């Protein structure tokens, strides 16, 4: 246990195992005593010793309690007398009345009551306007011997709170469609597929509280392409989609990080566009070309629209109060029919990995 003590503050008697067997004598350390001063240590009415502090104002005493008091521990109080260029430190048992201070000396009681043991470490600091003391049942920590205040009370780290109100965002990432390649290629082997295109996204979340919000976003994936080639047949299919999602969002803050999850619906509008080329095919009879089937290039387009489910999750990190970085993962269903009365429908899946920046407009 260690902590800063002030006059008339009661020290709780602590019986810690920490440090037992490490220190062989009670240790008292003096820091930042005035230049040219002398330091005396007394235990009850007996003077234990006197030291001249080094140029930094530091000194040290060791007390063997069994030899000095005939017992391994005692309930004690700590006083300091400031007498010109002399400093007297008094360790006084609880039942013992200290001698009155000498004329011209100013006495302060630093610790009202504590448990003095063989392993106790005390530090008395004369460096400020008021004399201060620190106590630990164990060996001295290294930071006690530096210019940093021992056990200085540091304010807890305050992280930027997650936003409430409107939070717009924008970013980019990758989008993967599950069935684009299979739909375009069919049973043709050797298709060249590029269906993991870069996407960009914009949107906004409105946080009703720091934990509950609603979100709308737009995702525009790049064009997925599939190229196929046989002996006399070639094609290229492209798939373009616009994705609009609405979702409920739930999150919680852990330090600067706010993990969140969301569930909602996704509306898509997509276009399959295929261009195919068939080479001229000669017709032969008995090895002689008797006719040629003309080839050609055809193009056709299929549009789908509809709503499907979506879910996902991610985390945002508020690096400054108005700005956060975020990353998220999600999946959604592309479900819909061909408009205009055409037969057929789409039932695909899309996976998102997105990163970007969010900006706080609310509190």
LINZIQUI-V740826 format. One record per residue. N is the residue number from 0. PSI is psi in whole degrees, 0 to 359 (none if undefined). OMEGA is omega in whole degrees, 0 to 359 (NA if undefined). D_CENTER is the distance of its C-alpha to the mean C-alpha in Angstrom with 1 decimal. Layout:
BEGIN
n=N psi=PSI omega=OMEGA d_center=D_CENTER
n=N psi=PSI omega=OMEGA d_center=D_CENTER
END
This chain:
BEGIN
n=0 psi=136 omega=172 d_center=29.0
n=1 psi=155 omega=181 d_center=28.9
n=2 psi=154 omega=179 d_center=28.6
n=3 psi=139 omega=181 d_center=30.4
n=4 psi=146 omega=177 d_center=33.8
n=5 psi=162 omega=177 d_center=36.0
n=6 psi=140 omega=177 d_center=39.7
n=7 psi=21 omega=174 d_center=40.6
n=8 psi=126 omega=183 d_center=37.2
n=9 psi=125 omega=175 d_center=37.9
n=10 psi=125 omega=179 d_center=36.1
n=11 psi=131 omega=181 d_center=35.6
n=12 psi=125 omega=185 d_center=37.4
n=13 psi=136 omega=177 d_center=35.1
n=14 psi=82 omega=184 d_center=36.4
n=15 psi=146 omega=175 d_center=33.6
n=16 psi=340 omega=182 d_center=34.3
n=17 psi=124 omega=177 d_center=31.8
n=18 psi=350 omega=179 d_center=33.9
n=19 psi=130 omega=181 d_center=37.2
n=20 psi=351 omega=179 d_center=39.2
n=21 psi=309 omega=177 d_center=37.2
n=22 psi=141 omega=180 d_center=38.9
n=23 psi=354 omega=179 d_center=42.7
n=24 psi=151 omega=176 d_center=43.3
n=25 psi=134 omega=187 d_center=41.8
n=26 psi=134 omega=174 d_center=40.2
n=27 psi=125 omega=183 d_center=40.3
n=28 psi=135 omega=177 d_center=38.7
n=29 psi=134 omega=178 d_center=39.8
n=30 psi=144 omega=170 d_center=37.8
n=31 psi=39 omega=172 d_center=38.9
n=32 psi=152 omega=182 d_center=42.4
n=33 psi=147 omega=177 d_center=44.7
n=34 psi=138 omega=178 d_center=46.6
n=35 psi=2 omega=180 d_center=50.0
n=36 psi=167 omega=174 d_center=49.2
n=37 psi=149 omega=183 d_center=50.0
n=38 psi=127 omega=176 d_center=48.0
n=39 psi=147 omega=176 d_center=49.8
n=40 psi=128 omega=176 d_center=48.5
n=41 psi=147 omega=175 d_center=50.5
n=42 psi=112 omega=191 d_center=50.2
n=43 psi=243 omega=182 d_center=52.3
n=44 psi=358 omega=185 d_center=55.5
n=45 psi=139 omega=175 d_center=55.2
n=46 psi=123 omega=181 d_center=54.0
n=47 psi=320 omega=181 d_center=51.7
n=48 psi=177 omega=179 d_center=51.6
n=49 psi=141 omega=178 d_center=51.0
n=50 psi=153 omega=170 d_center=49.0
n=51 psi=123 omega=182 d_center=48.8
n=52 psi=154 omega=178 d_center=45.3
n=53 psi=177 omega=182 d_center=44.4
n=54 psi=335 omega=178 d_center=44.0
n=55 psi=355 omega=181 d_center=40.4
n=56 psi=18 omega=184 d_center=41.7
n=57 psi=146 omega=176 d_center=40.4
n=58 psi=171 omega=185 d_center=42.4
n=59 psi=141 omega=175 d_center=42.2
n=60 psi=150 omega=172 d_center=44.3
n=61 psi=135 omega=183 d_center=44.6
n=62 psi=126 omega=175 d_center=46.4
n=63 psi=99 omega=186 d_center=48.0
n=64 psi=315 omega=180 d_center=48.1
n=65 psi=323 omega=179 d_center=50.6
n=66 psi=323 omega=185 d_center=53.0
n=67 psi=321 omega=185 d_center=52.5
n=68 psi=350 omega=182 d_center=52.4
n=69 psi=17 omega=179 d_center=53.6
n=70 psi=157 omega=187 d_center=50.5
n=71 psi=347 omega=181 d_center=46.9
n=72 psi=163 omega=181 d_center=45.1
n=73 psi=151 omega=170 d_center=45.9
n=74 psi=126 omega=189 d_center=44.6
n=75 psi=166 omega=173 d_center=44.6
n=76 psi=160 omega=182 d_center=44.0
n=77 psi=125 omega=177 d_center=43.1
n=78 psi=159 omega=173 d_center=45.1
n=79 psi=131 omega=173 d_center=45.4
n=80 psi=127 omega=176 d_center=48.6
n=81 psi=114 omega=186 d_center=48.5
n=82 psi=85 omega=180 d_center=52.0
n=83 psi=240 omega=179 d_center=52.4
n=84 psi=12 omega=176 d_center=51.3
n=85 psi=144 omega=174 d_center=51.0
n=86 psi=125 omega=179 d_center=48.1
n=87 psi=125 omega=178 d_center=48.8
n=88 psi=126 omega=185 d_center=46.2
n=89 psi=121 omega=169 d_center=47.6
n=90 psi=117 omega=188 d_center=46.4
n=91 psi=126 omega=177 d_center=48.4
n=92 psi=156 omega=189 d_center=48.7
n=93 psi=329 omega=183 d_center=48.3
n=94 psi=357 omega=185 d_center=52.0
n=95 psi=136 omega=180 d_center=53.2
n=96 psi=120 omega=181 d_center=54.1
n=97 psi=153 omega=176 d_center=53.2
n=98 psi=147 omega=179 d_center=56.0
n=99 psi=150 omega=178 d_center=56.1
n=100 psi=149 omega=178 d_center=54.6
n=101 psi=161 omega=179 d_center=57.1
n=102 psi=136 omega=180 d_center=58.5
n=103 psi=3 omega=180 d_center=56.2
n=104 psi=143 omega=178 d_center=53.1
n=105 psi=122 omega=184 d_center=50.2
n=106 psi=139 omega=173 d_center=48.5
n=107 psi=138 omega=172 d_center=45.0
n=108 psi=118 omega=185 d_center=43.7
n=109 psi=320 omega=180 d_center=40.1
n=110 psi=125 omega=184 d_center=39.5
n=111 psi=316 omega=182 d_center=41.6
n=112 psi=132 omega=175 d_center=41.3
n=113 psi=166 omega=180 d_center=39.4
n=114 psi=114 omega=180 d_center=40.2
n=115 psi=117 omega=183 d_center=41.6
n=116 psi=174 omega=177 d_center=41.4
n=117 psi=332 omega=184 d_center=42.1
n=118 psi=5 omega=182 d_center=38.3
n=119 psi=137 omega=173 d_center=37.5
n=120 psi=127 omega=176 d_center=36.1
n=121 psi=141 omega=174 d_center=36.7
n=122 psi=128 omega=177 d_center=35.8
n=123 psi=123 omega=185 d_center=37.9
n=124 psi=120 omega=179 d_center=36.8
n=125 psi=13 omega=190 d_center=39.5
n=126 psi=345 omega=183 d_center=37.5
n=127 psi=187 omega=178 d_center=37.0
n=128 psi=334 omega=176 d_center=39.4
n=129 psi=140 omega=176 d_center=39.0
n=130 psi=137 omega=182 d_center=39.2
n=131 psi=156 omega=181 d_center=36.1
n=132 psi=146 omega=175 d_center=35.6
n=133 psi=146 omega=186 d_center=32.8
n=134 psi=139 omega=173 d_center=33.5
n=135 psi=138 omega=174 d_center=32.1
n=136 psi=83 omega=183 d_center=33.8
n=137 psi=184 omega=182 d_center=33.1
n=138 psi=160 omega=183 d_center=33.1
n=139 psi=131 omega=174 d_center=32.0
n=140 psi=152 omega=182 d_center=28.4
n=141 psi=324 omega=184 d_center=28.3
n=142 psi=341 omega=177 d_center=26.5
n=143 psi=336 omega=186 d_center=29.5
n=144 psi=13 omega=176 d_center=31.6
n=145 psi=181 omega=179 d_center=29.7
n=146 psi=351 omega=176 d_center=29.9
n=147 psi=137 omega=181 d_center=26.6
n=148 psi=129 omega=175 d_center=27.4
n=149 psi=129 omega=177 d_center=27.3
n=150 psi=34 omega=178 d_center=24.7
n=151 psi=138 omega=181 d_center=24.3
n=152 psi=106 omega=180 d_center=22.7
n=153 psi=138 omega=177 d_center=19.6
n=154 psi=144 omega=178 d_center=18.1
n=155 psi=149 omega=179 d_center=14.8
n=156 psi=127 omega=179 d_center=11.8
n=157 psi=115 omega=178 d_center=12.2
n=158 psi=152 omega=177 d_center=9.5
n=159 psi=124 omega=182 d_center=11.4
n=160 psi=149 omega=175 d_center=12.5
n=161 psi=152 omega=188 d_center=12.9
n=162 psi=156 omega=163 d_center=16.4
n=163 psi=167 omega=184 d_center=19.6
n=164 psi=207 omega=187 d_center=22.7
n=165 psi=129 omega=180 d_center=23.1
n=166 psi=96 omega=174 d_center=20.4
n=167 psi=157 omega=180 d_center=22.0
n=168 psi=162 omega=176 d_center=20.4
n=169 psi=153 omega=181 d_center=21.8
n=170 psi=200 omega=181 d_center=21.0
n=171 psi=178 omega=180 d_center=22.5
n=172 psi=208 omega=183 d_center=22.4
n=173 psi=146 omega=179 d_center=24.7
n=174 psi=133 omega=181 d_center=27.0
n=175 psi=124 omega=175 d_center=29.1
n=176 psi=136 omega=186 d_center=32.3
n=177 psi=316 omega=195 d_center=33.6
n=178 psi=6 omega=183 d_center=37.4
n=179 psi=312 omega=182 d_center=38.3
n=180 psi=315 omega=181 d_center=39.6
n=181 psi=321 omega=180 d_center=41.5
n=182 psi=319 omega=183 d_center=43.1
n=183 psi=320 omega=186 d_center=44.2
n=184 psi=329 omega=186 d_center=45.4
n=185 psi=231 omega=179 d_center=47.0
n=186 psi=11 omega=178 d_center=48.7
n=187 psi=130 omega=178 d_center=48.9
n=188 psi=154 omega=175 d_center=47.5
n=189 psi=20 omega=176 d_center=46.1
n=190 psi=143 omega=173 d_center=44.2
n=191 psi=117 omega=189 d_center=41.8
n=192 psi=133 omega=170 d_center=38.7
n=193 psi=87 omega=184 d_center=35.9
n=194 psi=32 omega=174 d_center=34.0
n=195 psi=60 omega=190 d_center=30.3
n=196 psi=158 omega=175 d_center=30.4
n=197 psi=146 omega=180 d_center=27.9
n=198 psi=157 omega=170 d_center=27.2
n=199 psi=157 omega=183 d_center=26.1
n=200 psi=148 omega=171 d_center=24.9
n=201 psi=154 omega=179 d_center=25.0
n=202 psi=191 omega=180 d_center=24.5
n=203 psi=145 omega=173 d_center=23.3
n=204 psi=137 omega=172 d_center=21.7
n=205 psi=113 omega=180 d_center=23.1
n=206 psi=111 omega=177 d_center=21.0
n=207 psi=322 omega=170 d_center=23.6
n=208 psi=182 omega=177 d_center=21.0
n=209 psi=354 omega=186 d_center=17.2
n=210 psi=344 omega=187 d_center=17.5
n=211 psi=130 omega=181 d_center=20.6
n=212 psi=178 omega=176 d_center=21.8
n=213 psi=144 omega=187 d_center=24.2
n=214 psi=144 omega=170 d_center=23.8
n=215 psi=136 omega=182 d_center=26.4
n=216 psi=158 omega=177 d_center=25.9
n=217 psi=133 omega=178 d_center=28.2
n=218 psi=129 omega=177 d_center=27.7
n=219 psi=99 omega=177 d_center=30.4
n=220 psi=157 omega=170 d_center=30.4
n=221 psi=173 omega=183 d_center=32.5
n=222 psi=127 omega=173 d_center=35.9
n=223 psi=137 omega=183 d_center=36.2
n=224 psi=146 omega=176 d_center=39.4
n=225 psi=125 omega=179 d_center=41.6
n=226 psi=131 omega=177 d_center=44.7
n=227 psi=151 omega=184 d_center=47.5
n=228 psi=121 omega=171 d_center=50.8
n=229 psi=189 omega=187 d_center=53.9
n=230 psi=316 omega=183 d_center=57.3
n=231 psi=22 omega=187 d_center=58.5
n=232 psi=133 omega=179 d_center=55.6
n=233 psi=148 omega=176 d_center=52.4
n=234 psi=159 omega=170 d_center=49.8
n=235 psi=127 omega=177 d_center=46.4
n=236 psi=134 omega=175 d_center=44.3
n=237 psi=149 omega=179 d_center=41.5
n=238 psi=118 omega=178 d_center=39.1
n=239 psi=139 omega=181 d_center=37.6
n=240 psi=147 omega=168 d_center=35.5
n=241 psi=130 omega=186 d_center=34.0
n=242 psi=126 omega=179 d_center=31.4
n=243 psi=126 omega=183 d_center=30.7
n=244 psi=149 omega=171 d_center=28.4
n=245 psi=138 omega=187 d_center=28.0
n=246 psi=155 omega=166 d_center=25.5
n=247 psi=143 omega=186 d_center=24.1
n=248 psi=136 omega=176 d_center=20.4
n=249 psi=131 omega=180 d_center=18.5
n=250 psi=168 omega=175 d_center=14.8
n=251 psi=154 omega=186 d_center=12.7
n=252 psi=135 omega=175 d_center=9.7
n=253 psi=100 omega=186 d_center=6.9
n=254 psi=231 omega=180 d_center=5.7
n=255 psi=356 omega=187 d_center=5.3
n=256 psi=138 omega=176 d_center=5.2
n=257 psi=96 omega=172 d_center=8.9
n=258 psi=150 omega=179 d_center=10.4
n=259 psi=159 omega=174 d_center=14.2
n=260 psi=156 omega=181 d_center=17.5
n=261 psi=149 omega=179 d_center=20.8
n=262 psi=138 omega=180 d_center=24.5
n=263 psi=210 omega=184 d_center=27.5
n=264 psi=150 omega=180 d_center=30.3
n=265 psi=129 omega=175 d_center=30.8
n=266 psi=134 omega=179 d_center=34.0
n=267 psi=153 omega=166 d_center=35.2
n=268 psi=122 omega=187 d_center=38.1
n=269 psi=156 omega=179 d_center=38.9
n=270 psi=123 omega=166 d_center=41.8
n=271 psi=122 omega=177 d_center=43.2
n=272 psi=126 omega=182 d_center=45.5
n=273 psi=133 omega=172 d_center=47.8
n=274 psi=123 omega=182 d_center=50.3
n=275 psi=145 omega=181 d_center=52.7
n=276 psi=128 omega=177 d_center=55.5
n=277 psi=125 omega=179 d_center=58.5
n=278 psi=155 omega=174 d_center=60.9
n=279 psi=139 omega=183 d_center=64.7
n=280 psi=116 omega=179 d_center=66.0
n=281 psi=144 omega=176 d_center=69.6
n=282 psi=124 omega=184 d_center=71.9
n=283 psi=145 omega=173 d_center=74.3
n=284 psi=123 omega=183 d_center=77.4
n=285 psi=40 omega=177 d_center=79.1
n=286 psi=4 omega=181 d_center=76.9
n=287 psi=132 omega=179 d_center=78.0
n=288 psi=118 omega=181 d_center=75.6
n=289 psi=343 omega=180 d_center=77.2
n=290 psi=164 omega=177 d_center=74.4
n=291 psi=126 omega=175 d_center=70.9
n=292 psi=118 omega=183 d_center=68.3
n=293 psi=139 omega=173 d_center=66.6
n=294 psi=199 omega=179 d_center=62.9
n=295 psi=176 omega=180 d_center=60.6
n=296 psi=129 omega=179 d_center=57.1
n=297 psi=150 omega=175 d_center=55.7
n=298 psi=142 omega=174 d_center=52.6
n=299 psi=161 omega=186 d_center=51.3
n=300 psi=140 omega=176 d_center=48.3
n=301 psi=130 omega=179 d_center=46.7
n=302 psi=141 omega=174 d_center=44.5
n=303 psi=151 omega=177 d_center=42.4
n=304 psi=151 omega=175 d_center=40.6
n=305 psi=174 omega=182 d_center=39.0
n=306 psi=145 omega=174 d_center=36.1
n=307 psi=171 omega=180 d_center=33.9
n=308 psi=162 omega=172 d_center=31.0
n=309 psi=152 omega=173 d_center=27.3
n=310 psi=161 omega=180 d_center=24.0
n=311 psi=186 omega=179 d_center=20.5
n=312 psi=167 omega=180 d_center=16.8
n=313 psi=202 omega=180 d_center=13.6
n=314 psi=146 omega=174 d_center=10.3
n=315 psi=143 omega=181 d_center=10.0
n=316 psi=117 omega=183 d_center=7.6
n=317 psi=92 omega=183 d_center=9.6
n=318 psi=330 omega=169 d_center=10.1
n=319 psi=172 omega=182 d_center=13.2
n=320 psi=318 omega=182 d_center=14.9
n=321 psi=350 omega=190 d_center=17.1
n=322 psi=136 omega=175 d_center=15.2
n=323 psi=149 omega=169 d_center=12.4
n=324 psi=147 omega=181 d_center=12.1
n=325 psi=158 omega=172 d_center=12.5
n=326 psi=145 omega=181 d_center=13.8
n=327 psi=160 omega=179 d_center=15.9
n=328 psi=142 omega=180 d_center=18.7
n=329 psi=162 omega=174 d_center=21.9
n=330 psi=151 omega=180 d_center=25.5
n=331 psi=159 omega=177 d_center=28.5
n=332 psi=132 omega=170 d_center=32.3
n=333 psi=103 omega=181 d_center=34.8
n=334 psi=138 omega=178 d_center=37.8
n=335 psi=175 omega=181 d_center=40.8
n=336 psi=165 omega=173 d_center=44.5
n=337 psi=126 omega=180 d_center=46.5
n=338 psi=166 omega=177 d_center=47.7
n=339 psi=15 omega=176 d_center=51.4
n=340 psi=1 omega=179 d_center=52.7
n=341 psi=150 omega=180 d_center=52.1
n=342 psi=155 omega=177 d_center=51.6
n=343 psi=170 omega=179 d_center=48.4
n=344 psi=169 omega=177 d_center=44.7
n=345 psi=141 omega=176 d_center=41.3
n=346 psi=83 omega=185 d_center=38.9
n=347 psi=174 omega=175 d_center=36.1
n=348 psi=147 omega=179 d_center=32.3
n=349 psi=140 omega=180 d_center=29.6
n=350 psi=135 omega=182 d_center=26.1
n=351 psi=142 omega=163 d_center=23.5
n=352 psi=110 omega=189 d_center=20.5
n=353 psi=148 omega=177 d_center=19.4
n=354 psi=152 omega=179 d_center=17.0
n=355 psi=201 omega=185 d_center=17.3
n=356 psi=139 omega=174 d_center=16.7
n=357 psi=148 omega=183 d_center=16.9
n=358 psi=131 omega=180 d_center=18.6
n=359 psi=122 omega=171 d_center=18.8
n=360 psi=341 omega=179 d_center=22.5
n=361 psi=204 omega=183 d_center=22.3
n=362 psi=none omega=NA d_center=21.1
END
